[in-house]
Amino acid sequence: MLTEGFIIMVIGMAVVFVFLGILVAIMYASRYFIKYMPIENQSSSMEIAKSQEASPEEVAVAVAAIKKFKLK
């Protein structure tokens, strides 16, 4: 009975080890797959980020509004 439990434990550990090995292999394969995928809309996302920058006047108005709100 002890040997049967040991055999089941070894088989279970081997299955888990193989499963984790497959997951690691999938992670490495996806890294290479994503590395060579064409990235779309990269320039448009940069334009959107640049257009959302606030001017110093807008920042000053926002800070003044926050200070006024805190005093109430």
PQR file with spaces between the fields and no chain letter, atoms N, CA, C, O and H, PARSE charges and radii, in Angstrom:
ATOM       1  N    MET     1       0.823   -1.183    0.000 -0.4000 1.5000
ATOM       2  CA   MET     1       0.000    0.000    0.000 -0.0000 2.0000
ATOM       3  C    MET     1       0.874    1.257    0.000  0.5500 1.7000
ATOM       4  O    MET     1       0.532    2.254   -0.635 -0.5500 1.4000
ATOM       5  N    LEU     2       1.984    1.206    0.701 -0.4000 1.5000
ATOM       6  CA   LEU     2       2.884    2.349    0.744 -0.0000 2.0000
ATOM       7  C    LEU     2       3.522    2.588   -0.625  0.5500 1.7000
ATOM       8  O    LEU     2       3.686    3.733   -1.047 -0.5500 1.4000
ATOM       9  H    LEU     2       2.262    0.396    1.217  0.4000 1.0000
ATOM      10  N    THR     3       3.877    1.510   -1.311 -0.4000 1.5000
ATOM      11  CA   THR     3       4.490    1.660   -2.633 -0.0000 2.0000
ATOM      12  C    THR     3       3.485    2.185   -3.659  0.5500 1.7000
ATOM      13  O    THR     3       3.849    2.947   -4.555 -0.5500 1.4000
ATOM      14  H    THR     3       3.744    0.580   -0.969  0.4000 1.0000
ATOM      15  N    GLU     4       2.213    1.774   -3.523 -0.4000 1.5000
ATOM      16  CA   GLU     4       1.187    2.276   -4.447 -0.0000 2.0000
ATOM      17  C    GLU     4       1.006    3.787   -4.269  0.5500 1.7000
ATOM      18  O    GLU     4       0.873    4.517   -5.251 -0.5500 1.4000
ATOM      19  H    GLU     4       1.917    1.156   -2.795  0.4000 1.0000
ATOM      20  N    GLY     5       1.002    4.243   -3.043 -0.4000 1.5000
ATOM      21  CA   GLY     5       0.881    5.672   -2.784 -0.0000 2.0000
ATOM      22  C    GLY     5       2.090    6.435   -3.304  0.5500 1.7000
ATOM      23  O    GLY     5       1.951    7.535   -3.838 -0.5500 1.4000
ATOM      24  H    GLY     5       1.111    3.650   -2.245  0.4000 1.0000
ATOM      25  N    PHE     6       3.263    5.859   -3.152 -0.4000 1.5000
ATOM      26  CA   PHE     6       4.479    6.491   -3.655 -0.0000 2.0000
ATOM      27  C    PHE     6       4.450    6.597   -5.173  0.5500 1.7000
ATOM      28  O    PHE     6       4.830    7.624   -5.736 -0.5500 1.4000
ATOM      29  H    PHE     6       3.376    4.965   -2.719  0.4000 1.0000
ATOM      30  N    ILE     7       4.000    5.539   -5.833 -0.4000 1.5000
ATOM      31  CA   ILE     7       3.917    5.548   -7.296 -0.0000 2.0000
ATOM      32  C    ILE     7       2.920    6.608   -7.762  0.5500 1.7000
ATOM      33  O    ILE     7       3.200    7.342   -8.710 -0.5500 1.4000
ATOM      34  H    ILE     7       3.691    4.705   -5.376  0.4000 1.0000
ATOM      35  N    ILE     8       1.763    6.697   -7.110 -0.4000 1.5000
ATOM      36  CA   ILE     8       0.764    7.707   -7.466 -0.0000 2.0000
ATOM      37  C    ILE     8       1.325    9.108   -7.245  0.5500 1.7000
ATOM      38  O    ILE     8       1.089   10.013   -8.045 -0.5500 1.4000
ATOM      39  H    ILE     8       1.535    6.101   -6.340  0.4000 1.0000
ATOM      40  N    MET     9       2.073    9.279   -6.147 -0.4000 1.5000
ATOM      41  CA   MET     9       2.657   10.587   -5.868 -0.0000 2.0000
ATOM      42  C    MET     9       3.682   10.962   -6.938  0.5500 1.7000
ATOM      43  O    MET     9       3.710   12.108   -7.387 -0.5500 1.4000
ATOM      44  H    MET     9       2.265    8.543   -5.497  0.4000 1.0000
ATOM      45  N    VAL    10       4.510   10.029   -7.345 -0.4000 1.5000
ATOM      46  CA   VAL    10       5.519   10.296   -8.368 -0.0000 2.0000
ATOM      47  C    VAL    10       4.851   10.615   -9.699  0.5500 1.7000
ATOM      48  O    VAL    10       5.281   11.529  -10.403 -0.5500 1.4000
ATOM      49  H    VAL    10       4.488    9.098   -6.981  0.4000 1.0000
ATOM      50  N    ILE    11       3.821    9.884  -10.046 -0.4000 1.5000
ATOM      51  CA   ILE    11       3.103   10.156  -11.291 -0.0000 2.0000
ATOM      52  C    ILE    11       2.456   11.535  -11.238  0.5500 1.7000
ATOM      53  O    ILE    11       2.516   12.284  -12.212 -0.5500 1.4000
ATOM      54  H    ILE    11       3.471    9.141   -9.474  0.4000 1.0000
ATOM      55  N    GLY    12       1.847   11.872  -10.120 -0.4000 1.5000
ATOM      56  CA   GLY    12       1.220   13.180   -9.967 -0.0000 2.0000
ATOM      57  C    GLY    12       2.232   14.304  -10.063  0.5500 1.7000
ATOM      58  O    GLY    12       1.971   15.313  -10.718 -0.5500 1.4000
ATOM      59  H    GLY    12       1.799   11.263   -9.329  0.4000 1.0000
ATOM      60  N    MET    13       3.381   14.152   -9.426 -0.4000 1.5000
ATOM      61  CA   MET    13       4.418   15.181   -9.499 -0.0000 2.0000
ATOM      62  C    MET    13       4.957   15.313  -10.914  0.5500 1.7000
ATOM      63  O    MET    13       5.266   16.418  -11.361 -0.5500 1.4000
ATOM      64  H    MET    13       3.594   13.332   -8.894  0.4000 1.0000
ATOM      65  N    ALA    14       5.073   14.193  -11.623 -0.4000 1.5000
ATOM      66  CA   ALA    14       5.550   14.241  -13.002 -0.0000 2.0000
ATOM      67  C    ALA    14       4.550   14.973  -13.891  0.5500 1.7000
ATOM      68  O    ALA    14       4.941   15.754  -14.758 -0.5500 1.4000
ATOM      69  H    ALA    14       4.822   13.296  -11.261  0.4000 1.0000
ATOM      70  N    VAL    15       3.272   14.723  -13.677 -0.4000 1.5000
ATOM      71  CA   VAL    15       2.236   15.398  -14.472 -0.0000 2.0000
ATOM      72  C    VAL    15       2.274   16.899  -14.208  0.5500 1.7000
ATOM      73  O    VAL    15       2.178   17.693  -15.143 -0.5500 1.4000
ATOM      74  H    VAL    15       2.954   14.089  -12.972  0.4000 1.0000
ATOM      75  N    VAL    16       2.412   17.293  -12.951 -0.4000 1.5000
ATOM      76  CA   VAL    16       2.483   18.720  -12.622 -0.0000 2.0000
ATOM      77  C    VAL    16       3.726   19.338  -13.238  0.5500 1.7000
ATOM      78  O    VAL    16       3.654   20.446  -13.769 -0.5500 1.4000
ATOM      79  H    VAL    16       2.489   16.648  -12.191  0.4000 1.0000
ATOM      80  N    PHE    17       4.855   18.663  -13.183 -0.4000 1.5000
ATOM      81  CA   PHE    17       6.100   19.174  -13.765 -0.0000 2.0000
ATOM      82  C    PHE    17       5.968   19.352  -15.272  0.5500 1.7000
ATOM      83  O    PHE    17       6.412   20.361  -15.820 -0.5500 1.4000
ATOM      84  H    PHE    17       4.914   17.763  -12.751  0.4000 1.0000
ATOM      85  N    VAL    18       5.359   18.375  -15.946 -0.4000 1.5000
ATOM      86  CA   VAL    18       5.154   18.482  -17.390 -0.0000 2.0000
ATOM      87  C    VAL    18       4.201   19.636  -17.704  0.5500 1.7000
ATOM      88  O    VAL    18       4.433   20.388  -18.650 -0.5500 1.4000
ATOM      89  H    VAL    18       4.998   17.555  -15.500  0.4000 1.0000
ATOM      90  N    PHE    19       3.139   19.781  -16.924 -0.4000 1.5000
ATOM      91  CA   PHE    19       2.183   20.859  -17.132 -0.0000 2.0000
ATOM      92  C    PHE    19       2.857   22.222  -16.982  0.5500 1.7000
ATOM      93  O    PHE    19       2.652   23.110  -17.809 -0.5500 1.4000
ATOM      94  H    PHE    19       2.950   19.170  -16.156  0.4000 1.0000
ATOM      95  N    LEU    20       3.654   22.389  -15.938 -0.4000 1.5000
ATOM      96  CA   LEU    20       4.357   23.658  -15.756 -0.0000 2.0000
ATOM      97  C    LEU    20       5.382   23.894  -16.861  0.5500 1.7000
ATOM      98  O    LEU    20       5.571   25.031  -17.293 -0.5500 1.4000
ATOM      99  H    LEU    20       3.820   21.668  -15.266  0.4000 1.0000
ATOM     100  N    GLY    21       6.037   22.848  -17.318 -0.4000 1.5000
ATOM     101  CA   GLY    21       6.967   22.980  -18.433 -0.0000 2.0000
ATOM     102  C    GLY    21       6.260   23.437  -19.702  0.5500 1.7000
ATOM     103  O    GLY    21       6.789   24.263  -20.446 -0.5500 1.4000
ATOM     104  H    GLY    21       5.884   21.924  -16.968  0.4000 1.0000
ATOM     105  N    ILE    22       5.067   22.902  -19.950 -0.4000 1.5000
ATOM     106  CA   ILE    22       4.291   23.329  -21.115 -0.0000 2.0000
ATOM     107  C    ILE    22       3.899   24.790  -20.978  0.5500 1.7000
ATOM     108  O    ILE    22       3.954   25.533  -21.958 -0.5500 1.4000
ATOM     109  H    ILE    22       4.638   22.231  -19.345  0.4000 1.0000
ATOM     110  N    LEU    23       3.505   25.221  -19.782 -0.4000 1.5000
ATOM     111  CA   LEU    23       3.149   26.630  -19.581 -0.0000 2.0000
ATOM     112  C    LEU    23       4.340   27.548  -19.831  0.5500 1.7000
ATOM     113  O    LEU    23       4.189   28.598  -20.456 -0.5500 1.4000
ATOM     114  H    LEU    23       3.460   24.618  -18.986  0.4000 1.0000
ATOM     115  N    VAL    24       5.507   27.171  -19.357 -0.4000 1.5000
ATOM     116  CA   VAL    24       6.704   27.985  -19.585 -0.0000 2.0000
ATOM     117  C    VAL    24       7.028   28.028  -21.077  0.5500 1.7000
ATOM     118  O    VAL    24       7.394   29.081  -21.598 -0.5500 1.4000
ATOM     119  H    VAL    24       5.630   26.319  -18.850  0.4000 1.0000
ATOM     120  N    ALA    25       6.901   26.910  -21.761 -0.4000 1.5000
ATOM     121  CA   ALA    25       7.163   26.874  -23.205 -0.0000 2.0000
ATOM     122  C    ALA    25       6.179   27.775  -23.950  0.5500 1.7000
ATOM     123  O    ALA    25       6.569   28.459  -24.896 -0.5500 1.4000
ATOM     124  H    ALA    25       6.604   26.054  -21.338  0.4000 1.0000
ATOM     125  N    ILE    26       4.921   27.784  -23.542 -0.4000 1.5000
ATOM     126  CA   ILE    26       3.926   28.654  -24.167 -0.0000 2.0000
ATOM     127  C    ILE    26       4.271   30.116  -23.919  0.5500 1.7000
ATOM     128  O    ILE    26       4.099   30.950  -24.808 -0.5500 1.4000
ATOM     129  H    ILE    26       4.605   27.228  -22.774  0.4000 1.0000
ATOM     130  N    MET    27       4.757   30.437  -22.722 -0.4000 1.5000
ATOM     131  CA   MET    27       5.141   31.817  -22.427 -0.0000 2.0000
ATOM     132  C    MET    27       6.295   32.264  -23.318  0.5500 1.7000
ATOM     133  O    MET    27       6.255   33.366  -23.865 -0.5500 1.4000
ATOM     134  H    MET    27       4.897   29.759  -22.000  0.4000 1.0000
ATOM     135  N    TYR    28       7.314   31.438  -23.473 -0.4000 1.5000
ATOM     136  CA   TYR    28       8.439   31.796  -24.331 -0.0000 2.0000
ATOM     137  C    TYR    28       8.004   31.896  -25.793  0.5500 1.7000
ATOM     138  O    TYR    28       8.444   32.794  -26.511 -0.5500 1.4000
ATOM     139  H    TYR    28       7.346   30.543  -23.028  0.4000 1.0000
ATOM     140  N    ALA    29       7.151   30.990  -26.229 -0.4000 1.5000
ATOM     141  CA   ALA    29       6.678   31.035  -27.613 -0.0000 2.0000
ATOM     142  C    ALA    29       5.850   32.287  -27.859  0.5500 1.7000
ATOM     143  O    ALA    29       5.969   32.903  -28.918 -0.5500 1.4000
ATOM     144  H    ALA    29       6.794   30.261  -25.646  0.4000 1.0000
ATOM     145  N    SER    30       5.016   32.672  -26.905 -0.4000 1.5000
ATOM     146  CA   SER    30       4.210   33.877  -27.090 -0.0000 2.0000
ATOM     147  C    SER    30       5.088   35.118  -27.083  0.5500 1.7000
ATOM     148  O    SER    30       4.771   36.099  -27.756 -0.5500 1.4000
ATOM     149  H    SER    30       4.919   32.171  -26.045  0.4000 1.0000
ATOM     150  N    ARG    31       6.185   35.095  -26.334 -0.4000 1.5000
ATOM     151  CA   ARG    31       7.106   36.237  -26.340 -0.0000 2.0000
ATOM     152  C    ARG    31       7.686   36.448  -27.737  0.5500 1.7000
ATOM     153  O    ARG    31       7.740   37.578  -28.222 -0.5500 1.4000
ATOM     154  H    ARG    31       6.443   34.299  -25.786  0.4000 1.0000
ATOM     155  N    TYR    32       8.114   35.376  -28.380 -0.4000 1.5000
ATOM     156  CA   TYR    32       8.657   35.509  -29.725 -0.0000 2.0000
ATOM     157  C    TYR    32       7.570   35.859  -30.731  0.5500 1.7000
ATOM     158  O    TYR    32       7.827   36.586  -31.691 -0.5500 1.4000
ATOM     159  H    TYR    32       8.070   34.457  -27.986  0.4000 1.0000
ATOM     160  N    PHE    33       6.368   35.353  -30.525 -0.4000 1.5000
ATOM     161  CA   PHE    33       5.267   35.659  -31.435 -0.0000 2.0000
ATOM     162  C    PHE    33       4.887   37.137  -31.337  0.5500 1.7000
ATOM     163  O    PHE    33       4.680   37.793  -32.358 -0.5500 1.4000
ATOM     164  H    PHE    33       6.160   34.762  -29.746  0.4000 1.0000
ATOM     165  N    ILE    34       4.796   37.656  -30.130 -0.4000 1.5000
ATOM     166  CA   ILE    34       4.420   39.051  -29.933 -0.0000 2.0000
ATOM     167  C    ILE    34       5.539   39.979  -30.400  0.5500 1.7000
ATOM     168  O    ILE    34       5.273   41.086  -30.867 -0.5500 1.4000
ATOM     169  H    ILE    34       4.964   37.124  -29.300  0.4000 1.0000
ATOM     170  N    LYS    35       6.771   39.538  -30.279 -0.4000 1.5000
ATOM     171  CA   LYS    35       7.913   40.370  -30.680 -0.0000 2.0000
ATOM     172  C    LYS    35       7.864   40.706  -32.166  0.5500 1.7000
ATOM     173  O    LYS    35       8.244   41.810  -32.556 -0.5500 1.4000
ATOM     174  H    LYS    35       6.987   38.639  -29.899  0.4000 1.0000
ATOM     175  N    TYR    36       7.407   39.786  -32.994 -0.4000 1.5000
ATOM     176  CA   TYR    36       7.399   39.993  -34.434 -0.0000 2.0000
ATOM     177  C    TYR    36       6.031   40.380  -34.981  0.5500 1.7000
ATOM     178  O    TYR    36       5.867   40.476  -36.197 -0.5500 1.4000
ATOM     179  H    TYR    36       7.098   38.890  -32.678  0.4000 1.0000
ATOM     180  N    MET    37       5.043   40.606  -34.114 -0.4000 1.5000
ATOM     181  CA   MET    37       3.737   41.054  -34.578 -0.0000 2.0000
ATOM     182  C    MET    37       3.803   42.527  -34.940  0.5500 1.7000
ATOM     183  O    MET    37       4.478   43.302  -34.261 -0.5500 1.4000
ATOM     184  H    MET    37       5.176   40.529  -33.126  0.4000 1.0000
ATOM     185  N    PRO    38       3.117   42.920  -35.991 -0.5600 1.5000
ATOM     186  CA   PRO    38       3.094   44.359  -36.310  0.2800 2.0000
ATOM     187  C    PRO    38       2.241   45.104  -35.303  0.5500 1.7000
ATOM     188  O    PRO    38       1.142   44.667  -34.963 -0.5500 1.4000
ATOM     189  N    ILE    39       2.746   46.222  -34.831 -0.4000 1.5000
ATOM     190  CA   ILE    39       2.014   47.027  -33.862 -0.0000 2.0000
ATOM     191  C    ILE    39       1.286   48.117  -34.630  0.5500 1.7000
ATOM     192  O    ILE    39       1.907   48.908  -35.341 -0.5500 1.4000
ATOM     193  H    ILE    39       3.639   46.577  -35.108  0.4000 1.0000
ATOM     194  N    GLU    40      -0.031   48.157  -34.485 -0.4000 1.5000
ATOM     195  CA   GLU    40      -0.833   49.130  -35.213 -0.0000 2.0000
ATOM     196  C    GLU    40      -1.197   50.290  -34.301  0.5500 1.7000
ATOM     197  O    GLU    40      -1.272   50.141  -33.082 -0.5500 1.4000
ATOM     198  H    GLU    40      -0.536   47.515  -33.908  0.4000 1.0000
ATOM     199  N    ASN    41      -1.420   51.432  -34.904 -0.4000 1.5000
ATOM     200  CA   ASN    41      -1.901   52.630  -34.219 -0.0000 2.0000
ATOM     201  C    ASN    41      -0.935   53.135  -33.146  0.5500 1.7000
ATOM     202  O    ASN    41      -1.364   53.764  -32.179 -0.5500 1.4000
ATOM     203  H    ASN    41      -1.359   51.553  -35.895  0.4000 1.0000
ATOM     204  N    GLN    42       0.335   52.872  -33.300 -0.4000 1.5000
ATOM     205  CA   GLN    42       1.289   53.361  -32.317 -0.0000 2.0000
ATOM     206  C    GLN    42       1.425   54.876  -32.422  0.5500 1.7000
ATOM     207  O    GLN    42       1.496   55.561  -31.402 -0.5500 1.4000
ATOM     208  H    GLN    42       0.684   52.361  -34.086  0.4000 1.0000
ATOM     209  N    SER    43       1.461   55.405  -33.640 -0.4000 1.5000
ATOM     210  CA   SER    43       1.625   56.841  -33.801 -0.0000 2.0000
ATOM     211  C    SER    43       0.377   57.585  -33.340  0.5500 1.7000
ATOM     212  O    SER    43       0.482   58.672  -32.774 -0.5500 1.4000
ATOM     213  H    SER    43       1.403   54.848  -34.469  0.4000 1.0000
ATOM     214  N    SER    44      -0.800   57.016  -33.574 -0.4000 1.5000
ATOM     215  CA   SER    44      -2.021   57.707  -33.165 -0.0000 2.0000
ATOM     216  C    SER    44      -2.141   57.748  -31.644  0.5500 1.7000
ATOM     217  O    SER    44      -2.654   58.722  -31.094 -0.5500 1.4000
ATOM     218  H    SER    44      -0.886   56.132  -34.034  0.4000 1.0000
ATOM     219  N    SER    45      -1.676   56.704  -30.959 -0.4000 1.5000
ATOM     220  CA   SER    45      -1.732   56.723  -29.502 -0.0000 2.0000
ATOM     221  C    SER    45      -0.776   57.769  -28.939  0.5500 1.7000
ATOM     222  O    SER    45      -1.057   58.382  -27.908 -0.5500 1.4000
ATOM     223  H    SER    45      -1.259   55.913  -31.406  0.4000 1.0000
ATOM     224  N    MET    46       0.347   57.972  -29.611 -0.4000 1.5000
ATOM     225  CA   MET    46       1.283   59.006  -29.167 -0.0000 2.0000
ATOM     226  C    MET    46       0.691   60.397  -29.388  0.5500 1.7000
ATOM     227  O    MET    46       0.885   61.292  -28.566 -0.5500 1.4000
ATOM     228  H    MET    46       0.575   57.475  -30.448  0.4000 1.0000
ATOM     229  N    GLU    47      -0.029   60.580  -30.494 -0.4000 1.5000
ATOM     230  CA   GLU    47      -0.656   61.869  -30.763 -0.0000 2.0000
ATOM     231  C    GLU    47      -1.737   62.176  -29.743  0.5500 1.7000
ATOM     232  O    GLU    47      -1.886   63.319  -29.309 -0.5500 1.4000
ATOM     233  H    GLU    47      -0.187   59.853  -31.162  0.4000 1.0000
ATOM     234  N    ILE    48      -2.491   61.155  -29.361 -0.4000 1.5000
ATOM     235  CA   ILE    48      -3.542   61.352  -28.359 -0.0000 2.0000
ATOM     236  C    ILE    48      -2.917   61.736  -27.028  0.5500 1.7000
ATOM     237  O    ILE    48      -3.417   62.626  -26.341 -0.5500 1.4000
ATOM     238  H    ILE    48      -2.370   60.227  -29.714  0.4000 1.0000
ATOM     239  N    ALA    49      -1.832   61.073  -26.662 -0.4000 1.5000
ATOM     240  CA   ALA    49      -1.178   61.381  -25.389 -0.0000 2.0000
ATOM     241  C    ALA    49      -0.621   62.800  -25.394  0.5500 1.7000
ATOM     242  O    ALA    49      -0.696   63.500  -24.384 -0.5500 1.4000
ATOM     243  H    ALA    49      -1.426   60.349  -27.221  0.4000 1.0000
ATOM     244  N    LYS    50      -0.064   63.226  -26.518 -0.4000 1.5000
ATOM     245  CA   LYS    50       0.485   64.575  -26.586 -0.0000 2.0000
ATOM     246  C    LYS    50      -0.616   65.628  -26.562  0.5500 1.7000
ATOM     247  O    LYS    50      -0.422   66.713  -26.014 -0.5500 1.4000
ATOM     248  H    LYS    50      -0.003   62.658  -27.339  0.4000 1.0000
ATOM     249  N    SER    51      -1.779   65.314  -27.155 -0.4000 1.5000
ATOM     250  CA   SER    51      -2.860   66.289  -27.192 -0.0000 2.0000
ATOM     251  C    SER    51      -3.528   66.430  -25.828  0.5500 1.7000
ATOM     252  O    SER    51      -4.225   67.417  -25.590 -0.5500 1.4000
ATOM     253  H    SER    51      -1.936   64.433  -27.599  0.4000 1.0000
ATOM     254  N    GLN    52      -3.335   65.480  -24.940 -0.4000 1.5000
ATOM     255  CA   GLN    52      -3.959   65.537  -23.624 -0.0000 2.0000
ATOM     256  C    GLN    52      -3.096   66.254  -22.598  0.5500 1.7000
ATOM     257  O    GLN    52      -3.499   66.374  -21.441 -0.5500 1.4000
ATOM     258  H    GLN    52      -2.769   64.679  -25.133  0.4000 1.0000
ATOM     259  N    GLU    53      -1.928   66.731  -22.984 -0.4000 1.5000
ATOM     260  CA   GLU    53      -1.081   67.448  -22.039 -0.0000 2.0000
ATOM     261  C    GLU    53      -1.708   68.796  -21.716  0.5500 1.7000
ATOM     262  O    GLU    53      -2.240   69.473  -22.596 -0.5500 1.4000
ATOM     263  H    GLU    53      -1.600   66.634  -23.924  0.4000 1.0000
ATOM     264  N    ALA    54      -1.641   69.174  -20.456 -0.4000 1.5000
ATOM     265  CA   ALA    54      -2.248   70.423  -20.013 -0.0000 2.0000
ATOM     266  C    ALA    54      -1.223   71.551  -20.065  0.5500 1.7000
ATOM     267  O    ALA    54      -0.028   71.348  -19.850 -0.5500 1.4000
ATOM     268  H    ALA    54      -1.210   68.624  -19.741  0.4000 1.0000
ATOM     269  N    SER    55      -1.726   72.734  -20.354 -0.4000 1.5000
ATOM     270  CA   SER    55      -0.862   73.908  -20.354 -0.0000 2.0000
ATOM     271  C    SER    55      -0.668   74.376  -18.912  0.5500 1.7000
ATOM     272  O    SER    55      -1.446   73.994  -18.038 -0.5500 1.4000
ATOM     273  H    SER    55      -2.697   72.899  -20.529  0.4000 1.0000
ATOM     274  N    PRO    56       0.343   75.187  -18.645 -0.5600 1.5000
ATOM     275  CA   PRO    56       0.562   75.671  -17.274  0.2800 2.0000
ATOM     276  C    PRO    56      -0.631   76.458  -16.722  0.5500 1.7000
ATOM     277  O    PRO    56      -0.904   76.418  -15.522 -0.5500 1.4000
ATOM     278  N    GLU    57      -1.336   77.170  -17.600 -0.4000 1.5000
ATOM     279  CA   GLU    57      -2.504   77.920  -17.142 -0.0000 2.0000
ATOM     280  C    GLU    57      -3.607   76.988  -16.661  0.5500 1.7000
ATOM     281  O    GLU    57      -4.253   77.255  -15.648 -0.5500 1.4000
ATOM     282  H    GLU    57      -1.115   77.202  -18.574  0.4000 1.0000
ATOM     283  N    GLU    58      -3.823   75.892  -17.390 -0.4000 1.5000
ATOM     284  CA   GLU    58      -4.842   74.927  -16.987 -0.0000 2.0000
ATOM     285  C    GLU    58      -4.483   74.275  -15.659  0.5500 1.7000
ATOM     286  O    GLU    58      -5.352   74.043  -14.819 -0.5500 1.4000
ATOM     287  H    GLU    58      -3.298   75.676  -18.213  0.4000 1.0000
ATOM     288  N    VAL    59      -3.204   73.981  -15.473 -0.4000 1.5000
ATOM     289  CA   VAL    59      -2.755   73.375  -14.219 -0.0000 2.0000
ATOM     290  C    VAL    59      -2.961   74.358  -13.072  0.5500 1.7000
ATOM     291  O    VAL    59      -3.396   73.963  -11.990 -0.5500 1.4000
ATOM     292  H    VAL    59      -2.497   74.170  -16.155  0.4000 1.0000
ATOM     293  N    ALA    60      -2.654   75.626  -13.295 -0.4000 1.5000
ATOM     294  CA   ALA    60      -2.829   76.636  -12.247 -0.0000 2.0000
ATOM     295  C    ALA    60      -4.293   76.766  -11.860  0.5500 1.7000
ATOM     296  O    ALA    60      -4.608   76.899  -10.677 -0.5500 1.4000
ATOM     297  H    ALA    60      -2.300   75.947  -14.174  0.4000 1.0000
ATOM     298  N    VAL    61      -5.190   76.731  -12.833 -0.4000 1.5000
ATOM     299  CA   VAL    61      -6.627   76.815  -12.544 -0.0000 2.0000
ATOM     300  C    VAL    61      -7.079   75.597  -11.741  0.5500 1.7000
ATOM     301  O    VAL    61      -7.865   75.727  -10.803 -0.5500 1.4000
ATOM     302  H    VAL    61      -4.934   76.623  -13.794  0.4000 1.0000
ATOM     303  N    ALA    62      -6.587   74.428  -12.103 -0.4000 1.5000
ATOM     304  CA   ALA    62      -6.970   73.216  -11.392 -0.0000 2.0000
ATOM     305  C    ALA    62      -6.456   73.240   -9.956  0.5500 1.7000
ATOM     306  O    ALA    62      -7.177   72.847   -9.039 -0.5500 1.4000
ATOM     307  H    ALA    62      -5.948   74.322  -12.864  0.4000 1.0000
ATOM     308  N    VAL    63      -5.228   73.692   -9.749 -0.4000 1.5000
ATOM     309  CA   VAL    63      -4.669   73.767   -8.394 -0.0000 2.0000
ATOM     310  C    VAL    63      -5.446   74.779   -7.560  0.5500 1.7000
ATOM     311  O    VAL    63      -5.725   74.525   -6.388 -0.5500 1.4000
ATOM     312  H    VAL    63      -4.642   74.011  -10.495  0.4000 1.0000
ATOM     313  N    ALA    64      -5.800   75.919   -8.144 -0.4000 1.5000
ATOM     314  CA   ALA    64      -6.565   76.938   -7.404 -0.0000 2.0000
ATOM     315  C    ALA    64      -7.946   76.393   -7.026  0.5500 1.7000
ATOM     316  O    ALA    64      -8.432   76.649   -5.924 -0.5500 1.4000
ATOM     317  H    ALA    64      -5.574   76.125   -9.096  0.4000 1.0000
ATOM     318  N    ALA    65      -8.567   75.654   -7.923 -0.4000 1.5000
ATOM     319  CA   ALA    65      -9.871   75.067   -7.621 -0.0000 2.0000
ATOM     320  C    ALA    65      -9.783   74.049   -6.500  0.5500 1.7000
ATOM     321  O    ALA    65     -10.669   73.985   -5.648 -0.5500 1.4000
ATOM     322  H    ALA    65      -8.172   75.447   -8.818  0.4000 1.0000
ATOM     323  N    ILE    66      -8.732   73.261   -6.492 -0.4000 1.5000
ATOM     324  CA   ILE    66      -8.548   72.267   -5.427 -0.0000 2.0000
ATOM     325  C    ILE    66      -8.325   72.950   -4.090  0.5500 1.7000
ATOM     326  O    ILE    66      -8.895   72.545   -3.078 -0.5500 1.4000
ATOM     327  H    ILE    66      -8.012   73.313   -7.184  0.4000 1.0000
ATOM     328  N    LYS    67      -7.489   73.994   -4.084 -0.4000 1.5000
ATOM     329  CA   LYS    67      -7.240   74.713   -2.832 -0.0000 2.0000
ATOM     330  C    LYS    67      -8.511   75.367   -2.304  0.5500 1.7000
ATOM     331  O    LYS    67      -8.763   75.349   -1.100 -0.5500 1.4000
ATOM     332  H    LYS    67      -7.025   74.324   -4.907  0.4000 1.0000
ATOM     333  N    LYS    68      -9.308   75.940   -3.193 -0.4000 1.5000
ATOM     334  CA   LYS    68     -10.539   76.579   -2.783 -0.0000 2.0000
ATOM     335  C    LYS    68     -11.518   75.533   -2.231  0.5500 1.7000
ATOM     336  O    LYS    68     -12.229   75.795   -1.260 -0.5500 1.4000
ATOM     337  H    LYS    68      -9.103   75.955   -4.172  0.4000 1.0000
ATOM     338  N    PHE    69     -11.550   74.363   -2.848 -0.4000 1.5000
ATOM     339  CA   PHE    69     -12.438   73.309   -2.384 -0.0000 2.0000
ATOM     340  C    PHE    69     -12.016   72.803   -1.008  0.5500 1.7000
ATOM     341  O    PHE    69     -12.864   72.476   -0.177 -0.5500 1.4000
ATOM     342  H    PHE    69     -10.974   74.151   -3.636  0.4000 1.0000
ATOM     343  N    LYS    70     -10.694   72.736   -0.763 -0.4000 1.5000
ATOM     344  CA   LYS    70     -10.214   72.260    0.541 -0.0000 2.0000
ATOM     345  C    LYS    70     -10.540   73.236    1.656  0.5500 1.7000
ATOM     346  O    LYS    70     -10.733   72.815    2.796 -0.5500 1.4000
ATOM     347  H    LYS    70     -10.005   73.000   -1.438  0.4000 1.0000
ATOM     348  N    LEU    71     -10.607   74.529    1.360 -0.4000 1.5000
ATOM     349  CA   LEU    71     -10.893   75.530    2.389 -0.0000 2.0000
ATOM     350  C    LEU    71     -12.349   75.500    2.837  0.5500 1.7000
ATOM     351  O    LEU    71     -12.659   75.958    3.937 -0.5500 1.4000
ATOM     352  H    LEU    71     -10.450   74.871    0.434  0.4000 1.0000
ATOM     353  N    LYS    72     -13.238   74.978    2.022 -0.4000 1.5000
ATOM     354  CA   LYS    72     -14.670   74.951    2.381 -0.0000 2.0000
ATOM     355  C    LYS    72     -14.966   73.927    3.433  0.5500 1.7000
ATOM     356  O    LYS    72     -16.117   73.778    3.844 -0.5500 1.4000
ATOM     357  H    LYS    72     -12.986   74.606    1.129  0.4000 1.0000
